[in-house]
Amino acid sequence: MKRILIIDDEEKLRGLMSRVIKLEGFEVIEAGDVKTAWKKLDQSDIDVVLCDVKLPDGNGVEFSGALKEKYPTIEVILLTAYGNIPDGVQAIKNGAFDYITKGDDNSKIIPLLYKAVEKTELNRRVVNLEKQLGEKLSFDAIIGKSKKLQACIDLARRVAPTDTTVLLLGETGTGKEVFAQSIHQASSRAKKSFVAINCSAFGKDLLESEMFGHKAGAFTGATRDKKGLFEEASNGTIFLDEIGELAPELQAKLLRVLESGEFIKIGETHPTKVNVRVIAATHRDLPKQIEAGEFRSDLYYRLSVFQITLPALRERASDIGALASSFAARFALKTNKKITTLSPDFINALEKSPWNGNIRELKNVIERSVILTDGPVLGIESLPFEMQNPRQESGSGKNMSAFSLASAEKLHLQKVLNYTNGNKAEAARLLEIGIATLYRKIDEYKL
């Protein structure tokens, strides 16, 4: 039975709402103020909170924000006698499920409760799934049995217990951060912080501040001291993704950290000592960058004490089915879909794709397919048209060359029809052709 907590200092109104909600089969717990509400929340598993905005010892809008921070899966519906737009906007920003006016919106309460309960159930299912999959990944969570992947896992397992610096190589999207987290989790530093930063995501000055921190007054806008990520990761692991993008000045600073375990913050005069394990990653060819004068050779030798090159997804096509099934289960749960199977044609089409974006691209494609699928089976029709790999045949039954005008026209027609979800009138408008012409071409190309 789902539990609803009603927070309102008007006892008669609270009792009336309680009776109505109980008639719907819910268990109801009552509180007249914020202090009592916190006790009830700590004592019981609450699903949804109905809360008045004005309470004797607090404000419901502020309370909703604190509640969502402490109990993020619980949904909150705020009730007010005098609705106003600023309160409503702030309530939603604080994570409230809805904000309604007493009296005028009484008929909305029960339907809203059912929707809020569904959202709470979904929130909890997602949390449970994330726990099962493990946000802090271990080697057992890396999906795939191919020889190339297993060889990489074996190398990572061997280096994990040491403090050796590791350089992960491979194309974008091959799972380098997953490997970095797994190495951290298998090390003696597992109970300490794992901090990740993408070196291509910041400009040089901002990246230096993010990595090493600064003192108050070091530059315009530096109003207080800031710890850098190296300091945050002390006694743990720092993962430097896209290390090939690091500016030359920061390469020198990073080299000092690797050699002496110390650095100087921006605006500081004395060094800060840290004990951090460094795992770096890049899709770039660092030796070529060294030849071009873009990367320091001494830093490269420090970083590449132990290299692991992760295979591209196309090099381990036998793992695609297992990866796709895992992603489908995750996205089905998040979107509240009941998908149980991936069709053979669907898997076959995935295995034939080049996957230039690797696992990241596969993940995005599966999410799209789950969103487009209503039934229990992920079929080939939910894939982007270019991945469906249909036989390119003209109306005469002859194979169309991939370079023929007819082939390009058929592909474009299908993309537009996919975009309009099969709405032929809208497709004809976008194509700037008559509806009769569109029907003729659909018949000609057997779309």
C-alpha positions as CSV (number, residue, x, y, z in Angstrom):
1,M,0.0,0.0,0.0
2,K,1.4,3.4,-1.0
3,R,1.9,6.0,1.8
4,I,0.9,9.6,1.5
5,L,2.1,12.2,3.9
6,I,-0.2,15.2,4.3
7,I,1.4,18.3,5.9
8,D,-1.1,21.0,6.8
9,D,-1.7,23.0,10.0
10,E,-5.5,23.2,9.4
11,E,-6.6,20.0,11.2
12,K,-10.1,19.9,9.7
13,L,-8.8,20.3,6.1
14,R,-6.1,17.8,6.7
15,G,-8.6,15.3,8.1
16,L,-10.9,15.8,5.1
17,M,-8.1,15.2,2.6
18,S,-7.0,12.2,4.6
19,R,-10.5,10.5,4.4
20,V,-10.8,11.2,0.7
21,I,-7.3,9.8,-0.1
22,K,-7.9,6.7,2.1
23,L,-11.0,5.9,0.1
24,E,-8.6,5.5,-2.9
25,G,-6.7,2.8,-1.1
26,F,-3.7,4.8,0.1
27,E,-2.3,4.8,3.6
28,V,-2.2,8.3,5.0
29,I,0.1,9.8,7.5
30,E,-0.5,13.3,8.9
31,A,1.7,16.2,10.2
32,G,0.8,19.7,11.2
33,D,4.2,21.3,10.8
34,V,7.7,20.8,9.3
35,K,9.3,19.4,12.4
36,T,6.7,16.6,12.7
37,A,6.9,16.0,9.0
38,W,10.7,15.3,9.2
39,K,10.0,12.8,12.0
40,K,7.4,11.0,9.9
41,L,9.7,10.9,6.9
42,D,12.5,9.4,8.9
43,Q,10.2,6.8,10.5
44,S,8.2,5.7,7.4
45,D,8.7,4.9,3.7
46,I,6.7,7.7,2.2
47,D,5.8,7.7,-1.5
48,V,4.2,11.2,-2.0
49,V,4.0,14.3,0.1
50,L,1.1,16.7,0.0
51,C,2.3,19.9,1.6
52,D,0.8,23.3,2.4
53,V,2.9,26.2,1.4
54,K,2.4,28.2,4.7
55,L,3.2,26.2,7.8
56,P,3.7,27.3,11.4
57,D,7.5,26.6,11.4
58,G,8.5,26.9,7.8
59,N,7.7,27.4,4.1
60,G,6.5,24.5,1.9
61,V,8.4,25.7,-1.1
62,E,11.7,25.7,0.8
63,F,10.8,22.5,2.5
64,S,10.2,20.8,-0.8
65,G,13.8,21.6,-1.9
66,A,15.3,20.2,1.3
67,L,13.1,17.1,1.1
68,K,14.1,16.4,-2.5
69,E,17.7,16.8,-1.5
70,K,17.4,14.2,1.3
71,Y,14.8,11.9,-0.3
72,P,15.2,12.4,-4.0
73,T,12.8,9.6,-5.0
74,I,9.8,11.0,-3.1
75,E,7.5,13.3,-5.1
76,V,6.0,16.5,-3.5
77,I,2.8,18.2,-4.4
78,L,2.4,21.7,-2.9
79,L,-0.9,23.2,-1.9
80,T,-1.6,26.8,-1.4
81,A,-4.6,28.9,-0.5
82,Y,-3.3,31.8,-2.6
83,G,-1.4,30.7,-5.7
84,N,1.3,33.1,-7.1
85,I,3.5,32.6,-10.1
86,P,6.9,33.2,-8.4
87,D,6.2,30.6,-5.7
88,G,5.0,28.1,-8.3
89,V,8.2,28.6,-10.4
90,Q,10.4,28.2,-7.4
91,A,8.5,25.1,-6.3
92,I,9.1,23.4,-9.6
93,K,12.8,24.5,-9.5
94,N,13.1,22.9,-6.1
95,G,11.8,19.6,-7.5
96,A,8.1,19.7,-6.6
97,F,6.0,17.4,-8.8
98,D,3.2,20.1,-9.0
99,Y,1.9,23.3,-7.4
100,I,-1.9,23.6,-7.1
101,T,-4.4,26.0,-5.4
102,K,-6.7,24.7,-2.6
103,G,-10.4,24.7,-3.4
104,D,-10.1,25.6,-7.1
105,D,-8.0,22.5,-7.9
106,N,-9.4,19.9,-5.5
107,S,-10.5,17.7,-8.4
108,K,-6.9,17.5,-9.5
109,I,-5.5,16.0,-6.2
110,I,-6.4,12.4,-6.7
111,P,-5.3,12.2,-10.4
112,L,-2.1,14.0,-9.4
113,L,-1.5,11.5,-6.6
114,Y,-1.7,8.6,-8.9
115,K,0.8,10.2,-11.4
116,A,3.1,11.2,-8.5
117,V,3.0,7.6,-7.2
118,E,4.0,6.3,-10.6
119,K,6.8,8.8,-10.8
120,T,8.1,7.7,-7.3
121,E,8.0,4.0,-8.4
122,L,10.0,4.9,-11.5
123,N,12.5,6.9,-9.5
124,R,13.1,4.0,-7.2
125,R,13.4,1.5,-10.0
126,V,16.0,3.7,-11.7
127,V,17.9,4.0,-8.4
128,N,17.8,0.2,-7.9
129,L,19.0,-0.4,-11.5
130,E,21.9,2.0,-11.1
131,K,22.9,0.1,-7.9
132,Q,22.7,-3.2,-9.8
133,L,24.7,-1.9,-12.7
134,G,27.1,-0.2,-10.3
135,E,27.8,3.5,-10.7
136,K,31.2,2.6,-9.3
137,L,32.1,0.0,-12.0
138,S,34.1,-3.1,-11.5
139,F,35.7,-5.3,-14.1
140,D,32.7,-7.7,-13.8
141,A,30.5,-4.9,-15.1
142,I,32.4,-4.5,-18.3
143,I,30.2,-6.2,-20.9
144,G,31.8,-8.4,-23.6
145,K,33.6,-11.8,-24.1
146,S,35.6,-11.1,-27.2
147,K,39.3,-12.0,-27.1
148,K,40.5,-8.4,-27.7
149,L,38.3,-7.0,-24.8
150,Q,39.3,-9.8,-22.4
151,A,43.0,-9.2,-23.1
152,C,42.5,-5.5,-22.1
153,I,40.6,-6.5,-19.0
154,D,43.4,-8.9,-18.0
155,L,46.0,-6.1,-18.4
156,A,43.9,-3.7,-16.4
157,R,43.4,-6.3,-13.6
158,R,47.1,-6.8,-13.4
159,V,48.0,-3.1,-13.1
160,A,45.0,-2.1,-10.9
161,P,46.6,-3.1,-7.5
162,T,49.7,-1.0,-8.2
163,D,50.0,2.8,-8.1
164,T,51.4,2.8,-11.6
165,T,50.3,5.5,-14.0
166,V,48.1,4.1,-16.8
167,L,47.5,5.4,-20.3
168,L,44.3,4.2,-22.0
169,L,44.3,4.5,-25.8
170,G,41.6,4.0,-28.3
171,E,39.0,5.7,-30.4
172,T,36.4,8.0,-28.9
173,G,33.6,6.1,-27.2
174,T,35.4,2.8,-26.6
175,G,34.9,2.9,-22.9
176,K,38.1,4.4,-21.5
177,E,36.4,6.0,-18.5
178,V,34.7,2.7,-17.6
179,F,38.1,1.1,-17.6
180,A,39.6,3.9,-15.5
181,Q,36.8,3.5,-12.9
182,S,37.3,-0.3,-12.9
183,I,41.0,0.1,-12.3
184,H,40.3,2.5,-9.4
185,Q,37.7,0.1,-7.9
186,A,40.2,-2.8,-8.0
187,S,42.9,-0.7,-6.3
188,S,43.8,0.0,-2.7
189,R,42.4,3.5,-3.3
190,A,38.9,2.3,-4.0
191,K,37.4,3.9,-0.9
192,K,38.8,7.3,-1.8
193,S,37.7,9.7,-4.5
194,F,37.7,9.0,-8.2
195,V,37.8,12.3,-10.0
196,A,37.4,12.7,-13.8
197,I,38.1,15.7,-16.0
198,N,37.9,16.1,-19.8
199,C,40.9,18.2,-20.8
200,S,39.2,19.3,-24.0
201,A,36.2,20.7,-22.3
202,F,37.9,23.9,-20.9
203,G,40.1,26.7,-22.1
204,K,43.7,26.7,-20.8
205,D,43.1,29.2,-17.9
206,L,39.9,27.7,-16.7
207,L,41.4,24.2,-17.0
208,E,44.4,25.2,-14.9
209,S,42.1,26.5,-12.2
210,E,39.9,23.3,-12.3
211,M,42.9,21.0,-12.1
212,F,45.1,22.8,-9.6
213,G,42.9,25.4,-7.9
214,H,43.5,29.0,-7.1
215,K,43.8,31.5,-4.2
216,A,41.3,34.3,-3.6
217,G,42.3,37.4,-5.6
218,A,44.4,35.4,-8.1
219,F,42.4,36.8,-11.0
220,T,39.2,38.7,-11.6
221,G,36.3,36.8,-10.2
222,A,38.4,34.6,-7.8
223,T,36.6,35.8,-4.7
224,R,37.6,32.8,-2.5
225,D,40.1,30.0,-2.4
226,K,39.3,27.0,-4.6
227,K,40.6,23.4,-4.3
228,G,41.6,21.9,-7.6
229,L,40.6,18.4,-8.7
230,F,44.1,17.1,-7.9
231,E,43.6,18.2,-4.3
232,E,40.0,16.8,-4.3
233,A,41.4,13.4,-5.6
234,S,44.2,13.2,-2.9
235,N,44.8,9.6,-1.9
236,G,42.4,8.6,-4.7
237,T,42.6,8.5,-8.5
238,I,42.3,11.3,-11.1
239,F,41.3,10.4,-14.6
240,L,42.5,12.9,-17.3
241,D,40.5,12.2,-20.4
242,E,41.7,13.6,-23.8
243,I,45.1,14.3,-22.4
244,G,46.3,15.0,-25.9
245,E,44.4,18.3,-25.8
246,L,46.4,19.6,-22.8
247,A,48.1,23.0,-23.4
248,P,51.9,23.0,-23.3
249,E,52.0,25.1,-20.1
250,L,49.8,22.7,-18.3
251,Q,51.8,19.7,-19.6
252,A,54.8,21.1,-17.7
253,K,52.7,21.5,-14.5
254,L,51.3,18.0,-14.8
255,L,54.8,16.6,-15.3
256,R,55.9,18.2,-12.0
257,V,52.9,16.5,-10.2
258,L,53.9,13.1,-11.7
259,E,57.6,13.6,-10.7
260,S,57.3,15.2,-7.3
261,G,53.6,14.9,-6.2
262,E,53.3,18.7,-5.9
263,F,52.0,21.7,-7.7
264,I,51.5,25.5,-7.2
265,K,48.0,26.9,-7.2
266,I,47.2,30.0,-9.3
267,G,48.1,33.0,-7.1
268,E,50.0,30.8,-4.5
269,T,53.7,31.0,-3.7
270,H,54.3,27.6,-2.0
271,P,53.6,24.1,-3.4
272,T,50.7,21.9,-2.4
273,K,51.5,18.2,-1.9
274,V,49.2,15.4,-3.1
275,N,49.2,11.7,-3.3
276,V,47.2,10.9,-6.4
277,R,47.2,8.0,-8.9
278,V,46.9,9.3,-12.5
279,I,45.1,7.5,-15.3
280,A,45.1,9.3,-18.6
281,A,43.3,8.6,-21.9
282,T,43.4,9.9,-25.4
283,H,42.2,9.0,-28.9
284,R,45.1,10.9,-30.4
285,D,48.4,9.5,-31.7
286,L,50.7,11.0,-29.0
287,P,54.0,10.0,-30.7
288,K,52.9,12.0,-33.8
289,Q,52.0,14.9,-31.6
290,I,55.5,14.8,-30.1
291,E,57.0,14.9,-33.6
292,A,54.9,17.9,-34.4
293,G,56.0,19.6,-31.2
294,E,52.5,19.5,-29.7
295,F,53.2,17.2,-26.8
296,R,56.1,16.8,-24.4
297,S,58.1,13.6,-24.8
298,D,59.1,13.5,-21.1
299,L,55.4,13.7,-20.1
300,Y,54.5,11.0,-22.6
301,Y,57.0,8.6,-21.1
302,R,55.7,9.4,-17.6
303,L,52.1,8.8,-18.6
304,S,52.7,5.7,-20.7
305,V,54.4,3.5,-18.1
306,F,51.6,1.0,-18.7
307,Q,49.5,1.3,-21.9
308,I,46.2,-0.4,-22.7
309,T,44.7,0.1,-26.2
310,L,41.0,-0.6,-26.2
311,P,39.5,-2.2,-29.3
312,A,37.0,-0.3,-31.5
313,L,33.5,-1.8,-31.3
314,R,33.7,-3.0,-34.9
315,E,36.7,-5.1,-33.9
316,R,34.5,-7.0,-31.3
317,A,31.2,-7.3,-33.1
318,S,30.4,-10.4,-31.1
319,D,29.9,-8.2,-28.0
320,I,27.3,-5.9,-29.7
321,G,24.3,-8.1,-28.8
322,A,25.2,-8.2,-25.1
323,L,25.8,-4.5,-25.0
324,A,22.6,-3.7,-26.8
325,S,20.6,-5.9,-24.5
326,S,22.1,-4.2,-21.4
327,F,21.4,-0.7,-22.8
328,A,17.8,-1.7,-23.8
329,A,17.1,-2.9,-20.3
330,R,18.4,0.3,-18.8
331,F,16.4,2.6,-21.1
332,A,13.3,0.5,-20.9
333,L,13.3,1.0,-17.2
334,K,13.9,4.7,-17.4
335,T,11.1,5.2,-19.9
336,N,8.7,2.7,-18.3
337,K,8.7,0.5,-21.3
338,K,8.3,-3.3,-21.1
339,I,10.8,-4.4,-23.7
340,T,11.9,-8.0,-23.3
341,T,13.5,-9.0,-26.6
342,L,15.8,-7.7,-29.4
343,S,14.8,-9.2,-32.7
344,P,17.4,-11.2,-34.7
345,D,17.2,-8.7,-37.6
346,F,17.8,-5.8,-35.1
347,I,20.9,-7.5,-33.7
348,N,22.1,-8.4,-37.2
349,A,21.8,-4.8,-38.3
350,L,23.7,-3.6,-35.3
351,E,26.5,-6.0,-35.9
352,K,26.9,-4.8,-39.5
353,S,27.1,-1.2,-38.6
354,P,30.6,0.4,-38.7
355,W,30.1,2.2,-35.3
356,N,32.5,5.1,-35.8
357,G,31.3,6.5,-32.5
358,N,31.7,3.0,-30.8
359,I,29.9,2.2,-27.6
360,R,28.7,5.8,-27.1
361,E,27.0,5.7,-30.5
362,L,25.5,2.3,-29.8
363,K,24.1,3.5,-26.6
364,N,22.5,6.5,-28.3
365,V,20.9,4.3,-31.0
366,I,19.5,1.9,-28.5
367,E,18.0,4.8,-26.5
368,R,16.3,6.1,-29.6
369,S,15.0,2.7,-30.5
370,V,13.5,2.2,-27.1
371,I,11.7,5.5,-27.3
372,L,10.2,4.6,-30.7
373,T,9.1,1.1,-29.6
374,D,5.7,0.5,-28.0
375,G,5.7,-3.3,-27.9
376,P,7.9,-5.8,-26.1
377,V,10.3,-6.4,-29.1
378,L,13.0,-4.0,-30.4
379,G,12.7,-4.5,-34.2
380,I,14.8,-3.3,-37.1
381,E,12.1,-0.7,-38.0
382,S,13.1,1.3,-34.8
383,L,16.7,1.8,-36.1
384,P,17.7,4.8,-38.2
385,F,17.0,4.1,-41.8
386,E,20.6,4.0,-42.9
387,M,21.2,1.1,-40.4
388,Q,18.2,-0.9,-41.5
389,N,20.2,-2.0,-44.6
390,P,17.2,-2.8,-46.8
391,R,17.7,-4.2,-50.2
392,Q,18.0,-1.2,-52.5
393,E,15.6,-2.2,-55.3
394,S,13.9,0.0,-57.8
395,G,10.4,-0.5,-59.1
396,S,11.7,-2.8,-61.9
397,G,13.3,-5.1,-59.3
398,K,16.9,-4.3,-60.2
399,N,19.5,-3.6,-57.5
400,M,20.2,0.1,-57.2
401,S,23.8,1.2,-57.0
402,A,24.7,3.0,-53.8
403,F,25.8,5.9,-56.1
404,S,22.6,6.1,-58.3
405,L,20.3,9.0,-58.1
406,A,17.3,6.7,-57.5
407,S,19.1,5.2,-54.4
408,A,19.8,8.7,-53.0
409,E,16.2,9.7,-53.7
410,K,14.8,6.6,-51.9
411,L,17.0,7.1,-48.9
412,H,16.0,10.8,-48.7
413,L,12.3,9.9,-49.0
414,Q,12.5,7.4,-46.2
415,K,14.4,9.8,-43.9
416,V,11.7,12.5,-44.4
417,L,8.9,9.9,-43.8
418,N,10.7,8.8,-40.6
419,Y,10.9,12.4,-39.5
420,T,7.2,13.0,-40.0
421,N,6.3,9.6,-38.3
422,G,4.7,8.5,-41.5
423,N,2.6,11.6,-42.1
424,K,2.5,11.7,-45.9
425,A,0.9,15.2,-46.2
426,E,3.6,16.7,-44.0
427,A,6.3,14.8,-45.8
428,A,5.0,16.1,-49.2
429,R,5.0,19.6,-47.8
430,L,8.6,19.3,-46.6
431,L,9.8,17.7,-49.9
432,E,7.9,20.5,-51.8
433,I,6.2,17.9,-54.1
434,G,2.5,17.0,-54.6
435,I,0.9,14.4,-52.5
436,A,0.2,12.3,-55.6
437,T,3.8,12.4,-56.6
438,L,4.8,11.2,-53.1
439,Y,2.4,8.3,-53.2
440,R,3.7,7.3,-56.7
441,K,7.3,7.3,-55.4
442,I,6.4,5.4,-52.3
443,D,4.9,2.7,-54.5
444,E,7.8,2.8,-56.9
445,Y,10.4,2.4,-54.2
446,K,8.2,0.0,-52.2
447,L,8.5,2.2,-49.0
